[in-house]
């Protein structure tokens, strides 16, 4: 069964979507993994990155509405929503502007926090190595759904003071989800993004290391115009011979190694080291 990873931060502009697309692409192109991307943000930036154009097939909004109204959903219905991005080999479920209505749709649904989990059923996830959810910048129902469905979470954090200050609310939500709805949720790592050679970045990295050192990725994503060029062209950074591309390849390597280690610990007999 594929490993479901929510990529989230309630603050916008932290390279969350850039990370979802380029981490997925690096896992697919450089590590040979089969990856499914879920655009769970009404802004649909990930869908734009993937050059999604509206077609007759349903999007994530339809799936959420279907589950909210009917409770049950078939793997065939979910499968019809999955598109293929030929340039990277990524698979994805796109978002549309009507996803903004999801919070209202979910409000009266039975077990509303598990809607996305029911969509990402084992019959779907078993066909993928990784399922990456690009979450919206909010602490609302869509994010709670993503964290309820996920095995792991990655928090991209811009290397600035205000971005780090906002971590407390998200970390508190993570602990609440773990203690109530999804005890299997694991904070895989905090990812420092948009770093540069300023005192502000150095201070932010020191603070992150001091406060979250055990879950801070070694890989740091730097600020670069190449990120904007990639989003405009739809071409994955890992296909370029540049610093940013190498960093996302390094992140894919680090993530894959961490999750292999995590799985080995789960399978270790009780009482062994």
C-alpha positions as CSV (number, residue, x, y, z in Angstrom):
1,X,0.0,0.0,0.0
2,X,1.3,3.4,-0.9
3,X,2.6,5.8,1.7
4,X,0.2,8.8,2.0
5,X,2.0,12.1,2.8
6,X,0.3,15.4,3.5
7,X,2.4,18.4,2.5
8,X,1.0,21.2,4.6
9,X,1.4,24.6,6.2
10,X,-1.4,27.0,7.1
11,X,0.8,29.8,5.9
12,X,0.9,30.4,2.1
13,X,4.0,31.2,0.0
14,X,6.3,28.6,1.6
15,X,6.9,26.6,-1.6
16,X,4.4,23.9,-0.6
17,X,3.1,23.3,-4.1
18,X,6.5,23.6,-5.6
19,X,7.7,20.9,-3.2
20,X,4.7,18.6,-3.8
21,X,5.3,18.7,-7.6
22,X,9.1,18.5,-7.6
23,X,9.4,16.0,-4.8
24,X,6.9,13.8,-6.6
25,X,8.8,14.3,-9.9
26,X,12.1,13.4,-8.2
27,X,10.6,10.3,-6.7
28,X,9.2,9.2,-10.1
29,X,12.0,10.2,-12.4
30,X,15.1,9.6,-10.2
31,X,13.9,6.8,-7.9
32,X,11.5,4.9,-10.2
33,X,8.6,5.3,-7.8
34,X,4.9,5.4,-8.9
35,X,3.5,8.6,-7.4
36,X,0.0,10.0,-7.2
37,X,-0.5,13.7,-6.4
38,X,-3.7,15.0,-4.8
39,X,-4.5,18.7,-5.3
40,X,-6.5,19.5,-2.1
41,X,-6.2,23.3,-2.5
42,X,-9.0,25.3,-4.0
43,X,-6.4,27.6,-5.6
44,X,-5.5,24.6,-7.8
45,X,-1.9,25.7,-8.2
46,X,-0.7,22.1,-8.3
47,X,-3.2,21.3,-11.1
48,X,-1.8,24.4,-13.0
49,X,1.7,23.2,-12.5
50,X,0.7,19.9,-14.0
51,X,-0.8,21.8,-17.0
52,X,-4.3,20.4,-16.2
53,X,-7.0,21.5,-18.6
54,X,-10.7,21.0,-17.8
55,X,-12.1,17.9,-19.3
56,X,-15.3,15.9,-18.9
57,X,-13.9,13.7,-16.1
58,X,-14.6,14.6,-12.4
59,X,-12.1,16.3,-10.1
60,X,-11.5,16.0,-6.3
61,X,-14.6,18.3,-5.7
62,X,-16.9,15.7,-7.2
63,X,-15.3,12.9,-5.1
64,X,-15.8,14.9,-1.9
65,X,-19.4,15.7,-2.7
66,X,-20.1,12.1,-3.6
67,X,-18.8,10.7,-0.4
68,X,-20.4,13.5,1.7
69,X,-23.8,12.7,0.3
70,X,-23.6,8.9,-0.2
71,X,-21.0,7.8,2.4
72,X,-19.7,5.0,0.1
73,X,-17.7,5.4,-3.0
74,X,-16.2,2.8,-5.4
75,X,-12.6,2.4,-6.5
76,X,-13.8,2.6,-10.1
77,X,-15.3,6.1,-9.4
78,X,-12.0,7.3,-7.8
79,X,-10.0,5.7,-10.6
80,X,-11.9,7.8,-13.2
81,X,-10.6,11.0,-11.6
82,X,-6.9,10.0,-11.9
83,X,-5.0,11.7,-14.8
84,X,-1.5,11.0,-16.1
85,X,1.2,13.6,-16.5
86,X,3.3,12.3,-19.4
87,X,6.3,14.6,-19.0
88,X,7.1,13.2,-15.5
89,X,5.1,10.0,-15.3
90,X,3.2,11.4,-12.3
91,X,-0.5,10.5,-11.7
92,X,-2.8,13.1,-10.2
93,X,-6.3,14.0,-9.1
94,X,-6.8,17.7,-9.9
95,X,-8.7,20.4,-8.1
96,X,-11.1,23.0,-9.5
97,X,-12.4,26.3,-8.1
98,X,-15.5,24.6,-6.8
99,X,-13.3,22.8,-4.2
100,X,-13.8,26.0,-2.2
101,X,-17.3,24.8,-1.4
102,X,-15.9,21.6,0.2
103,X,-16.0,23.0,3.8
104,X,-19.7,23.7,3.4
105,X,-20.4,20.3,1.8
106,X,-18.5,18.5,4.6
107,X,-20.3,20.4,7.4
108,X,-23.3,18.1,7.5
109,X,-21.6,14.9,6.4
110,X,-21.4,11.8,8.5
111,X,-17.8,11.3,9.9
112,X,-16.7,14.4,7.8
113,X,-13.1,14.2,8.9
114,X,-12.7,10.8,7.1
115,X,-14.0,11.8,3.7
116,X,-10.6,12.0,2.0
117,X,-9.5,8.7,3.8
118,X,-12.5,7.0,2.2
119,X,-11.5,8.4,-1.2
120,X,-7.9,7.2,-0.8
121,X,-9.0,3.6,-0.1
122,X,-6.6,0.7,-0.2
123,X,-7.8,-0.4,-3.6
124,X,-6.5,2.9,-5.0
125,X,-3.3,3.4,-2.9
126,X,-2.0,-0.1,-3.4
127,X,-1.1,0.8,-6.9
128,X,1.3,3.6,-5.9
129,X,4.5,3.9,-3.9
130,X,3.7,7.4,-2.7
131,X,0.6,9.6,-2.6
132,X,1.4,13.2,-2.0
133,X,-1.4,15.6,-0.9
134,X,-0.9,19.3,-1.6
135,X,-2.9,20.9,1.2
136,X,-4.5,24.3,1.3
137,X,-3.0,27.1,3.6
138,X,-5.6,26.7,6.3
139,X,-6.3,24.7,9.5
140,X,-9.9,23.9,8.4
141,X,-11.8,20.7,7.4
142,X,-9.8,20.0,4.2
143,X,-6.5,19.9,6.1
144,X,-8.0,17.8,8.9
145,X,-9.2,15.4,6.2
146,X,-5.7,15.2,4.7
147,X,-4.1,14.6,8.1
148,X,-6.7,11.9,8.9
149,X,-6.0,10.1,5.6
150,X,-2.2,10.5,5.8
151,X,0.5,8.2,7.2
152,X,3.1,11.0,7.2
153,X,3.3,14.8,7.0
154,X,5.9,17.2,5.7
155,X,5.8,20.8,6.7
156,X,7.7,23.2,4.4
157,X,8.7,26.3,6.3
158,X,10.1,29.5,4.8
159,X,13.3,30.5,6.6
160,X,11.8,33.6,8.2
161,X,10.8,34.4,11.7
162,X,7.0,34.8,11.1
163,X,6.9,31.5,9.2
164,X,8.5,29.6,12.1
165,X,6.2,31.3,14.6
166,X,3.2,29.8,12.8
167,X,4.5,26.3,13.3
168,X,3.1,26.0,16.8
169,X,-0.6,26.0,15.7
170,X,0.0,23.4,13.0
171,X,2.1,21.2,15.4
172,X,-0.7,21.4,18.0
173,X,-3.2,20.3,15.3
174,X,-0.9,17.4,14.4
175,X,-0.8,16.3,18.1
176,X,-4.6,16.5,18.3
177,X,-5.1,14.4,15.2
178,X,-2.6,11.8,16.5
179,X,-4.3,11.6,19.9
180,X,-7.8,11.3,18.5
181,X,-8.5,10.5,14.8
182,X,-5.3,9.1,13.4
183,X,-2.8,7.7,15.9
184,X,-0.7,6.4,13.0
185,X,0.1,9.9,11.7
186,X,3.9,10.6,11.8
187,X,5.6,13.9,11.4
188,X,8.2,12.8,8.9
189,X,10.0,16.1,8.7
190,X,10.1,19.9,8.6
191,X,11.6,21.2,5.4
192,X,13.4,24.6,5.4
193,X,12.6,26.4,2.1
194,X,13.4,29.6,0.3
195,X,16.7,29.9,2.1
196,X,19.3,32.5,1.1
197,X,22.6,33.8,2.4
198,X,21.2,36.3,4.8
199,X,21.3,36.6,8.6
200,X,17.6,36.1,8.7
201,X,17.9,32.6,7.1
202,X,20.8,31.6,9.3
203,X,18.9,32.6,12.4
204,X,15.8,30.8,11.2
205,X,17.8,27.6,10.5
206,X,19.3,27.8,14.0
207,X,15.9,28.2,15.5
208,X,14.5,25.3,13.5
209,X,17.4,23.1,14.5
210,X,17.1,24.0,18.2
211,X,13.3,23.5,18.3
212,X,12.7,20.7,15.8
213,X,16.1,19.2,15.2
214,X,14.9,15.6,15.4
215,X,12.5,16.1,12.6
216,X,14.3,18.7,10.5
217,X,15.3,17.5,7.0
218,X,19.0,17.8,6.3
219,X,18.1,19.0,2.9
220,X,17.5,22.7,2.6
221,X,15.6,24.2,-0.4
222,X,17.1,27.5,-1.5
223,X,15.5,30.5,-3.0
224,X,15.9,30.6,-6.8
225,X,14.3,32.0,-9.9
226,X,14.4,28.5,-11.2
227,X,11.4,27.7,-9.1
228,X,9.3,30.3,-10.9
229,X,10.6,29.1,-14.3
230,X,9.6,25.6,-13.5
231,X,6.1,26.5,-12.5
232,X,5.7,28.6,-15.7
233,X,7.0,25.8,-17.9
234,X,5.6,22.8,-16.0
235,X,9.0,21.2,-16.3
236,X,10.3,19.4,-13.1
237,X,13.3,21.0,-11.5
238,X,15.1,17.6,-11.2
239,X,15.4,17.5,-15.0
240,X,17.6,20.5,-14.9
241,X,21.3,20.5,-14.0
242,X,20.9,23.2,-11.3
243,X,21.1,23.6,-7.6
244,X,17.4,23.6,-6.9
245,X,16.9,20.4,-9.0
246,X,19.7,18.7,-7.1
247,X,18.1,19.7,-3.8
248,X,14.8,18.1,-4.7
249,X,16.6,14.9,-5.7
250,X,18.4,15.0,-2.4
251,X,15.1,15.5,-0.6
252,X,13.6,12.5,-2.4
253,X,16.6,10.3,-1.4
254,X,16.3,11.5,2.2
255,X,12.6,10.9,2.4
256,X,12.7,7.5,0.8
257,X,15.5,6.4,3.3
258,X,13.5,7.8,6.3
259,X,10.4,5.9,5.3
260,X,12.3,2.7,4.7
261,X,13.7,3.1,8.2
262,X,10.3,3.9,9.6
263,X,8.9,0.7,8.1
264,X,11.7,-1.4,9.4
265,X,11.1,-0.1,12.9
266,X,7.4,-1.0,12.6
267,X,8.3,-4.5,11.6
268,X,10.9,-5.0,14.3
269,X,9.9,-7.5,17.0
270,X,9.0,-5.9,20.3
271,X,11.9,-5.6,22.7
272,X,14.6,-5.4,20.0
273,X,16.9,-2.5,19.4
